[in-house]
C-alpha cells in the first residue's frame, strides 16, 4: 500500500518496483507509524519522524548494497530531495496512505488524529508535513484537520521525473484536544 501511494515519487530513487518495495520493507521502522485495520487487514498507514527516526529508513550503505555503487549514487541524490529534519518541538509526517477501497471513509482522519496524539505525548508543539500539487484530496484533508499552508516551493524540474511540480509545507499546532488522546492503539 505504501508503494502504491508513494511509488511514483520514490520510483526514481528505488525502482524497479519489486526492488523498491523490498527495500522499503527491509528498512521500515514500525515504531514510527500508525496503522488502521479493518477486519485485521491494514487499510491505512501514517508515518512520522521523531527522535531521529522515520517510518522508512536505510543508510547510504544500504542503498549502495542494494543497487551497487554506480546505480546507487544517483539514487542517493534523489533520496536527498526528500530529507526533512524536524525542528525542536516538531513532529514531521512522512506520509499517509489509505487503501483505495477505503478512501472517503474517515481512515485518513483517524490516522491524523492518532499522529497528533503521538506528537502531544512527545511534547511536540506542532506537526509539519509536505503535500504535492498533484494531490489536492490530501491537501483538503490536511486543511480540514487544521493544517495551514506556509510555503510552496515550485519544483518544475521534478515534474517529469516524479510527477509533481510544487510542494507545499503545512503546519498545525498541537492542541489540548490532541493531548487528551487520539484513537485506539
C-alpha positions, 0 to 999 in steps of 0.5 A, spaced: 500 500 500 505 504 501 508 503 494 502 504 491 501 511 494 508 513 494 511 509 488 511 514 483 515 519 487 520 514 490 520 510 483 526 514 481 530 513 487 528 505 488 525 502 482 524 497 479 518 496 483 519 489 486 526 492 488 523 498 491 518 495 495 523 490 498 527 495 500 522 499 503 520 493 507 527 491 509 528 498 512 521 500 515 521 502 522 514 500 525 515 504 531 514 510 527 507 509 524 500 508 525 496 503 522 488 502 521 485 495 520 479 493 518 477 486 519 485 485 521 487 487 514 491 494 514 487 499 510 491 505 512 498 507 514 501 514 517 508 515 518 512 520 522 519 522 524 521 523 531 527 522 535 531 521 529 527 516 526 522 515 520 517 510 518 522 508 512 529 508 513 536 505 510 543 508 510 547 510 504 550 503 505 544 500 504 542 503 498 549 502 495 548 494 497 542 494 494 543 497 487 551 497 487 555 503 487 554 506 480 546 505 480 546 507 487 549 514 487 544 517 483 539 514 487 542 517 493 541 524 490 534 523 489 533 520 496 536 527 498 530 531 495 526 528 500 530 529 507 526 533 512 529 534 519 524 536 524 525 542 528 525 542 536 518 541 538 516 538 531 513 532 529 514 531 521 509 526 517 512 522 512 506 520 509 499 517 509 496 512 505 489 509 505 487 503 501 483 505 495 477 501 497 477 505 503 478 512 501 472 517 503 471 513 509 474 517 515 481 512 515 485 518 513 482 522 519 483 517 524 490 516 522 491 524 523 488 524 529 492 518 532 499 522 529 497 528 533 496 524 539 503 521 538 506 528 537 502 531 544 505 525 548 512 527 545 511 534 547 511 536 540 508 543 539 506 542 532 506 537 526 509 539 519 508 535 513 509 536 505 503 535 500 504 535 492 500 539 487 498 533 484 494 531 490 489 536 492 484 530 496 490 530 501 491 537 501 483 538 503 484 533 508 490 536 511 486 543 511 480 540 514 484 537 520 487 544 521 493 544 517 495 551 514 499 552 508 506 556 509 510 555 503 510 552 496 516 551 493 515 550 485 519 544 483 518 544 475 524 540 474 521 534 478 515 534 474 517 529 469 521 525 473 516 524 479 510 527 477 509 533 481 511 540 480 510 544 487 510 542 494 507 545 499 509 545 507 503 545 512 503 546 519 498 545 525 499 546 532 498 541 537 492 542 541 489 540 548 484 536 544 490 532 541 493 531 548 487 528 551 488 522 546 487 520 539 484 513 537 485 506 539 492 503 539 
